[in-house]
Amino acid sequence: MKKNIALVILFIICTYKAFAGDLLGMICNESNRPLEMVNVMIRSPKDNCVIAVTETSANGKFTIRTLNSGTYILKCTRLGYQDYNAEIKMKENENLDLGRLIMPQTSIQIDEVAVVANRNVFTTDKQSIYPSKLQVEQSTGGLELLKKLPIPLLDINPISRTISTLDPQGGVIVLINEMPSEANDIAILDPKRIKKVEVIRNPGMKYGSNLAMAVNIVLYNAEDGVSVGVNTSNSTKIIYGYNNLFGTYIHKNSQLTISQSENFQNSSNQISDDLRKYLLPTGDWQTIHIQTLSSRAVSFTHGTTVKYNLTIPDKYVFQAIGYINSHRNPKNNRSDLMSGDGLSGHISETNIRDQYLSPALNLYLKKNLPKNQTFMFNIVGTYISSNYDYSYSTDKSNFKSNYVVEGKKISAIGELRYSKNFQWGAIASGLRSSYGNTTNLYSGRTQSKPQMRNLNSDIYVQVEGRWKQFSGRTTLALNDQYYAQNNEKYHKVTMSPQISLNYSLASNFCLGYGFNLVSRLPSLAYLNGAAIQLDVWERKIGNPLLQPFNHIENSLSATYYTPKFYGMISAVYASNKHAIMPSLIRSENLERISFDNIIRNERDMNQVALTAYLRYAMLNNKLVFSATGSYNYFNARSDLYTNKRGFFFGDLSIEGYIGRFSFLAGLRSRYNSLFAETVWFNEYTNSLSATYKYKNFSVGLTWEQPLQSSGTNNRIETKNEYAYKLVKNINREAGNHVLVTFSWRWDHGFKSKSQEADVDNRDTDSGILK
């Protein structure tokens, strides 16, 4: 029955015909030379509502498809040229070719260039940001340019090359020409290649599940050519480094890119202070104090990516990507002094070795069909081989615990999607399915061999629409979830509706509402049925009986923007019935009393998040202030505890430009959070950075935690009726720390050529309980 419904939906979508025509034209300057990157906008004469927006290509041509019959207002704009305005009339089932349109050049002051070039265009379905010339010239890579743009709640660290979101509604996916990409792919981009950045909030399931926003980086067209370069960020204390070497070759319709990343971490001055109190069956509390005497951690991460792209314009895109990622943690040792009840002068030793190797192959095909239809097929095969070695011992009690895990996982993730664009919006329907087969062999003190098989499938229909000042997006998905481990198994079918609605009160002020109901799956590591001994007192135990739970979310937002000011406020309420959460319980059916870290479906976990974002540019965009503030309230309930806590968070940054130099200062408070019975009090962070850029060469210095010789600190507090734990972590090496960044590239005739894939289905979950 479900298959029949899906087939009927797909049939209706595929056979739908809109009685509309296409609008075509070509824009030139007074010398009849084609003008690229002219903004072409169609508005309704009745309410001035934006109907469609596009840009001219390198040959000056533009096409707006499926316009219904009627009268429209055409407006063409480009910096340095007079606006072109005209009234046009579309006839039913007829295309309209406007021919050659002339836009004369105008004289523009330098300060106008600085302001207007960084234009922030909001349409009914997304936000388009055009980087200014100043922002491009002062950026050494794609991540730095993204950080300079007004994208609320997008958290980018160009040094550690991480991209995340402060939005509690979900994660973020960043794309290059609609292909989800990793932070390293963005970091090696030449800022001059970036035409615009599109921000889509509450994007539904088109780009994946559990997403708060999708950020699409649109690149310029390119000619044949080659590009090579290097991008590095390294600590002067040699405690960590992030390095990329890359090269791209383009010939006609083909593009070949090879990139190599080499990252390392090397720490020897990280200490912790661990206070524990356990409630014994006698009613007495046992107190234990563990302090670090010495520690050392060394790790290396290697990544090789080879990508081939074949694009036949307006016909199809084929792409093949090969990945080889590996990680080695040859040293992760620590020595601790234990004191407390009966433990005076005891010393414990912990040694961990960890490594994995993961090759993957990603094949993608996108076919353009008549009448604005597209068909996409993607399949990804991944193999993960991992090895984890843990040992713990004490000198006086002669207690020892050690185990080794050898993990093997094979997975395949496939997706089919059909989509069609209309004048009023778009429809997409697809099937996404993933299969994984995981075997983890535990030996040593813990001996088991859990074998896990999972098959998860989503079939969905997503509709996007625009009408006058309203725009919206709705998604209906059918989720089929199957999991089996040895003799334990579950099968669950759920429905997941999502709604996003926007209303424009004015051309620069809009309101938004979102609703989301999704089924959240337990991770493979949580489902692992192994039980491992961590130290004298605690164990960690997986739970193969975990069940998916429903996440229900409602959100409101308001956005106001001008060329200099951008503000946004949002409120989110999230409810998680029977949420999967950790608990620390006491077990008495063993030879010794043990306190077990387990994962269970608890009563519920609710959150309220209030967030505000402000950005103000002055002095012709040469001085920019940005600030984010939030209040998060958490309420977690189980049979063992009820935790209610609220936390404030603030983030302030100032960026400035003087000649070839750019400067950035940042100050961030602790981003605290509560989950289940644990509260995380994260670090305060602050930094000062300066970068000098000349043509394709740049060098920069970043001063982290300036004048803070004690380093950074955080603490983790866990409390329930059986235990109280307070762990304070101090990283002395992070204080008063200087990083050096270096970037260089050489290119010839290279901007961007290919159309990219628009999905990323790689598997990274090894399923190991550690």
C-alpha positions in Angstrom: 0.0 0.0 0.0 2.8 2.4 0.9 4.6 1.7 -2.3 1.4 2.3 -4.3 0.9 5.7 -2.6 4.5 6.7 -3.3 4.2 5.6 -7.0 0.9 7.6 -7.3 2.6 10.7 -5.9 5.6 10.4 -8.3 3.2 9.8 -11.2 1.3 13.0 -10.4 4.5 15.0 -10.1 6.0 13.6 -13.3 2.9 14.1 -15.4 1.9 17.6 -14.2 2.1 20.3 -16.9 2.2 24.0 -16.2 0.7 26.2 -18.9 3.5 28.7 -18.9 6.3 30.1 -21.0 10.0 31.0 -20.6 11.4 34.5 -20.6 14.8 34.9 -22.4 17.1 37.7 -23.0 20.7 39.0 -23.3 22.2 42.0 -21.5 25.1 44.0 -23.0 26.9 47.3 -22.3 27.0 50.2 -24.7 29.8 48.5 -26.7 27.6 45.4 -27.2 29.8 43.4 -24.9 27.9 40.8 -22.8 27.5 41.6 -19.1 27.9 38.8 -16.6 26.4 38.7 -13.1 23.5 41.1 -13.9 20.8 40.5 -11.3 17.5 39.9 -13.2 14.3 40.2 -11.0 10.6 39.6 -11.9 8.0 41.3 -9.7 4.2 41.3 -9.6 2.8 44.8 -10.5 -0.1 44.3 -8.0 1.8 43.8 -4.7 5.5 44.2 -5.8 6.1 40.6 -4.7 9.3 39.0 -6.1 8.3 36.2 -8.5 11.7 35.0 -9.7 15.4 36.0 -9.5 18.3 34.9 -11.7 21.6 36.2 -13.0 23.2 36.5 -16.4 25.8 34.0 -17.4 29.3 34.7 -18.9 27.7 35.3 -22.3 25.2 37.8 -20.9 22.2 35.6 -21.3 19.5 34.7 -18.8 16.4 32.5 -18.7 13.5 32.5 -16.4 11.3 29.4 -16.9 7.6 28.7 -16.5 6.2 32.1 -16.1 2.4 32.1 -16.2 0.6 34.4 -18.6 0.2 37.9 -17.3 1.9 41.3 -16.8 5.2 41.6 -14.8 7.8 44.1 -13.9 11.4 43.3 -15.1 14.3 44.9 -13.3 18.0 44.3 -14.2 20.7 45.7 -11.9 24.5 45.5 -11.8 27.0 47.7 -9.9 28.4 50.4 -12.1 25.5 50.3 -14.6 22.2 52.0 -14.9 19.2 49.9 -13.9 17.0 48.5 -16.7 13.3 48.6 -15.9 10.5 47.4 -18.2 6.9 46.0 -18.1 6.6 42.7 -19.9 3.5 40.6 -20.9 3.6 36.8 -21.1 1.1 34.9 -23.3 -0.1 31.5 -22.4 2.1 28.6 -23.6 4.4 31.0 -25.5 8.1 31.9 -24.8 9.1 35.6 -24.8 12.6 36.5 -26.1 13.5 40.1 -25.2 16.6 40.0 -27.4 19.5 42.3 -26.6 19.0 44.7 -23.7 21.5 47.6 -23.2 22.7 48.8 -19.8 24.8 52.0 -20.0 27.7 52.4 -17.5 27.5 55.0 -14.7 30.0 56.8 -12.5 30.1 55.5 -9.0 31.9 56.7 -5.9 34.3 54.4 -4.1 32.3 54.4 -0.9 29.3 53.2 -2.8 31.3 50.3 -4.2 32.2 49.1 -0.7 28.6 49.2 0.4 26.6 48.0 -2.6 28.9 45.2 -3.7 28.2 43.3 -0.4 24.5 43.1 -1.2 22.3 40.9 0.9 19.3 39.7 -1.3 16.4 38.0 0.3 13.9 36.2 -1.8 10.9 34.1 -0.7 12.9 30.9 -0.4 16.5 31.9 0.5 19.0 34.5 1.3 21.7 35.4 -1.3 24.9 37.1 -0.2 27.3 38.7 -2.7 30.7 39.1 -1.2 32.2 42.6 -1.5 35.5 43.2 -3.3 37.1 44.1 0.0 36.0 40.9 1.7 37.3 38.8 -1.2 40.6 40.5 -1.4 41.2 40.2 2.3 40.3 36.5 2.5 42.8 33.7 2.1 40.3 30.9 1.6 36.7 30.0 1.4 36.3 29.5 5.2 37.6 33.0 6.0 35.3 34.5 3.4 32.3 32.6 4.9 33.2 33.9 8.3 33.1 37.5 7.1 29.5 37.2 5.7 26.3 38.0 7.6 25.1 34.4 8.2 23.4 34.3 11.6 24.1 31.3 13.9 26.7 29.8 11.5 29.9 29.1 13.6 33.1 28.9 11.5 36.6 28.3 12.8 39.1 28.8 9.8 42.0 27.7 12.0 40.7 24.2 13.1 38.6 24.1 9.9 35.2 23.3 11.5 31.7 24.4 10.5 28.8 24.1 12.9 25.7 26.0 13.9 24.5 27.6 17.1 20.9 27.0 15.9 19.2 24.4 18.3 16.9 23.3 15.4 19.6 21.0 13.9 22.9 20.9 12.0 24.3 22.6 9.0 25.4 21.4 5.6 27.7 23.4 3.4 27.6 22.9 -0.4 29.8 23.9 -3.3 27.5 24.4 -6.3 24.9 22.3 -4.5 27.3 19.5 -3.5 27.7 18.9 0.3 31.4 19.4 1.1 33.8 19.1 4.0 35.5 22.0 5.7 38.8 21.2 4.0 37.1 21.5 0.6 35.8 25.0 1.5 39.2 26.0 3.0 41.1 25.5 -0.3 38.6 27.5 -2.3 40.0 30.7 -4.0 37.8 33.5 -2.7 37.8 35.1 -6.1 36.0 32.1 -7.5 33.0 32.6 -5.2 30.1 34.5 -6.9 27.6 34.3 -4.1 26.5 32.3 -1.0 22.9 31.1 -0.7 21.5 30.4 2.8 18.4 28.2 3.1 16.9 27.8 6.6 14.8 24.8 7.5 15.6 23.2 4.1 13.5 20.1 4.7 14.9 16.7 3.6 16.2 17.6 0.2 19.8 17.9 1.5 19.5 15.5 4.4 17.7 15.0 7.7 17.9 17.0 11.0 19.2 20.2 9.3 18.7 23.8 10.5 20.3 25.4 7.5 21.9 24.7 4.1 24.7 27.0 2.9 25.4 26.8 -0.9 28.5 28.4 -2.3 28.0 29.3 -6.0 31.2 29.5 -8.1 31.9 31.4 -11.3 32.1 29.7 -14.6 35.6 28.8 -15.7 37.9 28.4 -18.7 40.3 25.5 -19.2 43.2 25.8 -16.8 45.1 24.5 -13.8 45.3 25.5 -10.1 47.7 24.3 -7.4 48.2 25.6 -3.8 48.8 25.1 -0.2 46.9 26.2 2.9 48.3 25.7 6.4 47.6 26.7 10.0 50.2 25.6 12.6 50.9 26.2 16.3 54.2 27.9 17.3 54.2 25.5 20.2 53.8 22.6 17.8 50.7 21.4 19.7 48.5 21.1 16.6 48.4 21.8 12.8 46.0 21.7 9.9 47.6 21.5 6.4 46.2 21.1 2.8 47.9 20.5 -0.5 45.6 20.6 -3.6 45.5 20.8 -7.4 42.8 21.1 -10.0 42.9 20.6 -13.7 40.0 21.6 -16.1 39.8 20.7 -19.8 36.6 21.3 -21.7 33.8 19.6 -19.8 36.0 17.6 -17.4 37.5 18.6 -14.1 40.0 16.6 -12.0 40.8 17.6 -8.4 43.2 16.0 -6.0 43.6 17.2 -2.4 45.7 15.9 0.5 45.2 16.9 4.2 47.6 16.3 7.0 46.6 17.2 10.5 48.2 16.5 13.9 47.8 17.1 17.6 50.6 16.9 20.2 49.7 17.8 23.8 51.6 17.1 27.0 50.3 19.7 29.5 46.6 18.9 29.9 45.5 18.1 33.4 42.3 17.2 35.2 40.9 17.3 38.7 38.3 14.5 39.2 36.1 14.5 42.3 33.7 11.6 42.8 31.2 10.6 45.4 29.4 7.2 45.2 26.5 6.1 47.4 27.2 2.6 48.7 24.5 0.0 49.6 25.2 0.7 53.3 24.1 4.2 52.9 27.6 5.6 53.2 29.2 7.9 50.6 32.6 6.9 49.2 34.8 9.9 48.2 37.5 9.6 45.6 39.8 12.4 44.3 41.9 11.8 41.1 44.5 14.4 40.0 46.6 14.2 36.9 50.4 13.8 37.4 51.3 13.6 33.7 49.7 13.2 30.3 50.7 12.9 26.7 48.5 12.6 23.6 49.7 12.4 20.0 47.5 11.9 16.9 47.7 12.1 13.1 44.9 12.3 10.6 45.4 11.8 6.9 42.9 12.4 4.1 43.2 11.9 0.3 40.4 12.9 -2.1 40.3 12.3 -5.8 37.3 13.8 -7.6 36.4 13.6 -11.3 33.5 15.7 -12.7 32.0 15.6 -16.2 29.4 18.3 -16.9 27.5 18.6 -20.1 25.7 21.9 -19.7 21.9 21.6 -19.5 22.1 17.9 -20.0 23.8 15.9 -17.2 26.4 15.9 -14.4 28.5 12.8 -13.6 30.8 12.7 -10.7 33.0 10.1 -9.1 34.9 10.7 -5.8 37.3 8.4 -4.1 38.3 8.9 -0.4 40.9 7.4 1.8 40.8 8.7 5.4 43.0 7.4 8.2 43.7 8.3 11.8 46.4 7.2 14.2 46.6 7.9 17.9 49.9 6.3 18.8 50.1 7.9 22.3 47.3 8.7 24.7 48.7 8.1 28.1 48.1 9.5 31.5 49.2 9.0 35.1 46.9 10.0 38.0 47.2 10.3 41.8 44.2 8.9 43.7 43.2 9.9 47.2 40.2 9.5 49.4 38.6 6.7 51.3 41.4 4.0 51.6 43.3 5.3 48.5 46.0 7.5 49.9 49.0 7.5 47.6 47.6 5.2 44.9 48.6 5.8 41.3 46.7 4.7 38.2 48.0 4.4 34.7 45.8 4.7 31.6 47.0 3.9 28.0 44.9 4.2 24.9 45.8 3.3 21.3 43.3 4.1 18.5 43.4 3.9 14.7 41.1 3.5 11.8 41.2 3.3 8.0 38.2 4.2 5.8 38.1 4.1 2.0 34.9 5.2 0.2 33.6 5.5 -3.3 30.9 8.0 -4.2 29.1 7.9 -7.6 26.6 10.5 -8.6 24.5 11.2 -11.7 22.2 14.2 -12.3 20.1 14.3 -15.4 18.3 17.4 -16.6 15.0 16.7 -18.2 12.6 18.9 -20.2 10.3 21.4 -18.5 12.6 22.1 -15.6 12.7 18.5 -14.4 15.7 16.8 -12.9 16.5 13.2 -11.9 19.3 12.4 -9.5 20.9 9.1 -8.5 23.7 8.7 -5.9 25.3 5.6 -4.3 28.2 5.5 -1.7 30.1 2.5 -0.6 32.2 2.8 2.6 34.5 0.4 4.4 35.7 1.1 8.0 38.4 -0.8 9.7 39.2 0.3 13.3 41.3 -0.9 16.2 41.0 0.4 19.8 43.3 -0.7 22.6 42.5 0.3 26.2 44.4 -0.5 29.4 44.0 0.7 33.0 45.9 -0.4 36.1 46.6 0.7 39.7 49.9 0.2 41.6 48.7 -0.8 45.1 45.4 -2.5 44.6 46.7 -4.6 41.6 43.5 -3.8 39.7 43.9 -4.2 36.0 41.4 -3.7 33.1 42.2 -4.0 29.4 40.3 -4.7 26.3 41.0 -4.6 22.5 38.3 -3.9 19.9 38.7 -4.8 16.2 35.9 -3.4 14.2 34.8 -4.0 10.6 32.0 -2.2 8.9 30.6 -2.3 5.3 27.9 0.1 4.4 26.0 1.3 1.3 23.9 4.4 1.1 21.8 5.2 -2.0 19.4 7.9 -3.0 17.0 8.6 -5.9 15.4 12.0 -6.3 13.0 13.6 -8.8 12.3 17.3 -8.8 10.5 19.9 -10.9 10.5 23.7 -10.7 7.4 25.8 -11.4 6.8 29.5 -11.4 5.2 29.2 -8.0 7.8 27.0 -6.4 9.1 23.4 -6.7 8.3 19.8 -6.0 10.8 17.1 -5.0 10.3 13.4 -4.2 12.9 10.9 -3.3 14.0 7.7 -1.7 17.0 7.6 0.6 18.2 4.2 2.0 21.2 3.0 4.0 22.4 -0.5 4.9 25.2 -1.3 7.3 26.8 -4.5 8.5 29.1 -4.1 11.5 31.1 -6.7 13.5 33.2 -5.7 16.5 35.4 -8.2 18.2 36.1 -7.5 21.9 39.0 -9.4 23.6 40.7 -9.1 27.0 38.8 -8.4 30.1 35.7 -7.7 27.9 35.0 -10.5 25.5 32.1 -10.4 23.1 31.4 -10.2 19.4 28.3 -8.1 18.6 27.2 -8.2 15.0 24.9 -5.4 14.0 22.8 -5.0 10.9 20.7 -1.9 10.1 18.5 -0.9 7.2 17.0 2.6 7.3 14.9 4.0 4.5 13.1 7.4 4.0 10.6 8.1 1.2 9.6 11.8 1.1 7.7 14.4 -0.9 8.7 18.1 -0.5 6.8 21.0 -1.9 8.0 24.6 -1.9 5.7 27.5 -2.8 5.5 31.3 -3.1 2.4 33.4 -3.1 2.5 37.2 -2.7 4.3 38.0 0.6 4.1 34.3 1.7 6.5 31.5 1.0 6.8 28.1 2.5 8.2 24.6 2.4 6.5 21.4 3.6 7.9 17.9 3.7 6.1 14.6 4.4 8.4 11.6 5.0 7.8 7.9 5.7 10.6 6.4 7.8 11.3 2.7 7.9 13.8 1.6 10.5 15.2 -1.9 11.0 18.0 -3.0 13.4 19.3 -6.4 14.5 22.1 -7.4 16.8 22.6 -11.1 17.4 19.1 -12.1 18.7 17.8 -8.6 19.4 16.0 -6.7 16.8 13.4 -4.0 16.2 11.4 -2.7 13.2 9.6 0.7 13.3 7.7 2.7 10.7 7.0 6.4 11.4 5.8 9.6 9.7 7.8 12.8 9.8 6.1 16.0 8.7 8.0 19.3 8.4 6.6 22.8 7.8 8.4 26.1 7.2 6.4 29.3 6.6 7.7 32.9 5.9 5.8 36.2 5.6 7.4 39.4 4.4 5.9 42.4 6.2 8.1 44.7 4.2 10.9 44.5 1.6 13.5 44.2 4.5 11.5 42.7 7.3 10.1 39.1 7.5 8.6 36.7 10.0 9.1 32.9 10.0 7.5 29.8 11.6 8.7 26.2 11.6 7.4 22.9 12.7 9.3 19.6 12.7 8.5 16.1 13.8 11.2 13.5 13.2 12.2 10.1 14.6 15.7 10.1 16.1 17.7 6.9 15.8 20.2 5.6 18.4 23.8 5.5 17.2 25.4 2.2 16.5 27.9 2.7 19.4 25.0 3.1 21.9 23.3 -0.1 20.5 26.5 -2.1 20.9 25.8 -4.8 23.5 29.4 -4.8 25.0 30.2 -4.0 28.6 33.7 -2.6 29.3 35.5 -1.8 32.6 36.8 1.8 32.6 38.5 1.8 36.1 38.1 0.4 39.6 34.6 1.9 40.0 32.9 2.4 36.7 31.9 0.4 33.6 30.4 1.5 30.3 27.5 -0.6 28.9 25.8 -0.5 25.6 22.1 -1.1 25.1 20.8 -3.1 22.1 17.2 -2.5 23.3 17.2 1.2 22.6 14.3 2.5 20.6 14.0 5.5 18.3 12.2 8.5 19.8 10.2 11.4 18.5 11.6 14.9 18.3 9.0 17.7 18.1 10.0 21.2 17.4 8.3 24.6 17.0 10.1 27.8 16.1 9.5 31.5 15.5 11.9 34.1 13.9 12.0 37.7 12.8 14.6 39.2 10.5 15.3 42.9 9.7 18.1 44.0 7.3 19.5 47.1 5.6 22.8 47.5 3.6 24.6 48.3 6.9 22.5 46.5 9.6 21.3 43.0 10.0 19.3 41.7 12.9 17.5 38.4 13.7 15.8 37.0 16.7 14.4 33.5 17.1 12.6 31.3 19.7 12.7 27.5 19.6 10.9 24.9 21.8 11.9 21.3 21.4 10.3 18.3 23.0 11.8 14.8 23.1 9.6 12.0 24.5 11.5 8.9 25.7 14.8 10.6 24.6 17.9 8.5 24.5 20.1 9.7 27.4 23.0 8.5 29.6 22.6 7.5 33.2 25.0 6.4 36.0 23.5 3.6 38.0 24.7 1.2 40.8 25.0 -2.5 40.1 25.2 -4.9 43.0 24.9 -8.3 41.4 28.6 -8.6 40.7 31.6 -9.8 42.8 32.2 -6.1 43.5 29.9 -3.0 43.5 30.0 -1.3 40.1 28.7 2.0 38.9 27.6 1.7 35.3 27.4 4.3 32.6 24.4 3.1 30.5 22.2 4.5 27.7 18.4 4.3 28.1 15.2 5.7 26.8 14.3 8.1 29.6 11.1 10.0 30.3 11.7 13.2 28.3 14.2 16.0 27.4 12.8 19.5 26.6 14.6 22.7 25.6 13.7 26.4 25.1 16.2 28.5 23.1 16.0 32.3 22.7 18.6 33.8 20.3 19.5 37.2 18.9 22.0 38.2 16.2 23.2 41.7 15.3 25.6 42.9 12.7 26.5 46.5 11.9 29.0 47.8 9.2 30.5 51.2 9.2 33.3 53.2 7.6 32.4 51.9 4.1 32.4 48.3 5.4 35.9 48.6 6.7 34.8 48.1 10.3 32.2 45.5 11.2 30.7 44.6 14.6 28.9 41.2 15.1 27.2 39.8 18.2 25.2 36.7 19.1 23.4 36.3 22.4 21.2 33.4 23.6 19.4 31.9 26.6 19.0 28.1 26.7 16.7 26.4 29.2 16.9 22.6 29.6 14.5 20.2 31.4 15.6 16.6 31.6 13.6 14.0 33.5 14.1 10.3 34.3 13.4 7.9 37.2 16.7 8.9 38.8 16.6 12.7 38.4 14.9 15.9 37.3 17.3 18.5 36.1 16.3 22.1 35.2 18.9 24.6 34.2 19.2 27.8 32.2 22.3 29.4 30.7 23.2 32.6 28.9 25.7 32.8 26.0 27.4 35.7 24.3 29.7 36.0 21.3 31.2 39.3 20.1 33.6 39.9 17.1 35.1 43.0 15.5 36.7 42.9 12.1 38.6 45.7 10.3 40.5 46.4 7.1 43.5 48.7 6.4 45.2 48.4 3.0 46.4 44.8 2.6 45.9 44.0 6.2 42.8 42.6 7.9 42.2 42.3 11.7 39.8 40.3 13.8 39.1 40.3 17.5 36.7 37.8 19.1 35.4 37.2 22.6 33.1 34.3 23.5 31.6 33.3 26.8 31.1 29.7 28.0 28.6 27.8 25.9 27.0 25.7 28.7 24.5 22.9 28.2 22.7 20.3 30.1 22.0 16.8 28.8 20.3 14.2 31.1 22.1 14.3 34.5 25.2 16.1 33.2 26.1 19.8 32.8 28.9 20.9 30.6 30.6 24.3 31.4 32.7 24.9 28.4 35.7 27.3 27.9 35.8 31.0 27.6 37.6 31.8 24.4 39.1 35.0 23.0 41.6 35.8 20.2 43.3 38.5 18.1 44.4 37.9 14.6 46.1 39.9 11.8 46.6 38.8 8.1 48.6 40.3 5.3 47.6 39.4 1.8 49.4 40.2 -1.5 47.9 38.8 -4.7 47.7 35.0 -4.2 50.0 35.0 -1.1 49.0 35.6 2.5 50.5 35.1 6.0 48.8 35.6 9.3 49.2 35.5 13.1 46.5 34.5 15.6 46.9 35.1 19.3 44.7 32.8 21.2 43.8 33.5 24.8 46.1 36.5 25.0 47.7 37.2 28.3 46.1 34.1 29.7 49.1 32.0 30.8 46.9 29.6 32.8 45.3 28.3 29.7 41.7 27.3 29.1 39.5 25.4 31.5 36.1 23.6 31.6 34.2 21.4 33.9 31.7 18.6 33.7 29.2 18.0 36.6 27.1 14.9 36.9 24.6 14.3 39.7 21.9 11.8 40.6 20.8 9.8 43.6 23.7 7.3 43.3 26.6 9.5 42.4 28.1 13.0 42.2 31.0 13.7 39.8 32.9 17.0 39.1 35.7 16.9 36.5 37.7 20.1 35.9 39.9 20.1 32.8 42.7 22.5 32.3 44.7 23.0 29.0 47.7 25.1 29.9 49.1 24.9 26.4 46.1 26.7 25.0 46.8 30.0 26.9 48.8 32.9 25.4 49.2 30.8 22.3 50.2 32.0 18.8 49.3 30.3 15.5 50.8 31.0 12.1 48.7 30.7 8.9 50.1 30.6 5.4 48.3 30.4 2.1 49.6 30.3 -1.5 48.1 29.4 -4.8 48.9 29.5 -8.5 46.3 29.3 -11.1 45.9 29.8 -14.8 42.5 30.4 -16.4 40.8 28.7 -13.5 37.7 29.9 -11.7 35.0 27.2 -11.6 33.6 24.9 -14.2 31.6 22.0 -13.0 28.1 21.7 -11.7 28.4 19.7 -8.5 26.4 16.9 -6.9 24.0 17.9 -4.3 24.1 15.1 -1.7 26.8 13.6 0.5 25.9 10.2 1.9 29.3 9.0 3.3 29.2 6.8 6.4 31.4 7.7 9.4 29.8 5.7 12.2 32.0 2.8 13.1 29.6 1.5 15.8 32.4 0.9 18.5 31.6 1.4 22.1 34.7 3.0 23.8 
